[in-house]
Amino acid sequence: MINAILVFNNHGKPRLVRFYQHLAEEVQQQIIRDTFHLVLKRDDHICNFLECGSLFGGSDYKLIYRHYATLYFVFCVDSSESELGILDLIQVFVETLDKCFENVCELDLIFHMDKEMVIGGMVLETNMNEIVAQVEAQGKLEKAEGGLSAAPSRAVSAVKNINLPEIPRNINIGDINIKVPNLSQFM
């Protein structure tokens, strides 16, 4: 199981932090600092797997990471996960970010990472095209909802601008008959 996804820059500033087990804020901050120092001091030409049992309080935890440009992508996993599978997942994650943001940068991770491909420590999808399609569909839905959120105020202004010669007393919609009360006392 994936216990945490950490993305930080070359200076150790966290850009994306997801913990999939409950830990106190202080413990999370300590894990982020220790992880950064462990990964930073490793040479670029050595293995991207690192035992880190002491960080999570157990002996079977590993850090699997990749360094791309100015960002470190680190997955903290237990021993049930395949190291090569997680490296492949990191690659898919980075390529998907690049497709979604067209040149992903640190700010995209900070302000636009409300989409998830890992929930509760479990991978939802690994097909990059499917992930991108779902992110685009979610974006369209959010835009449509944004349009609907303004609908009540547009409806009120439309009703105010209706020029009726007289106020209707009965409204008939199919089998439904609505009697409108006399509203002249409120005008």
Helices and strands as residue ranges (DSSP letters): E 2-9, E 14-19, H 25-40, E 49-51, H 53-56, E 61-68, E 71-78, H 83-101, H 106-111, E 118-119, E 122-123, H 128-149, H 151-160, E 170-173, E 176-179, G 184-186
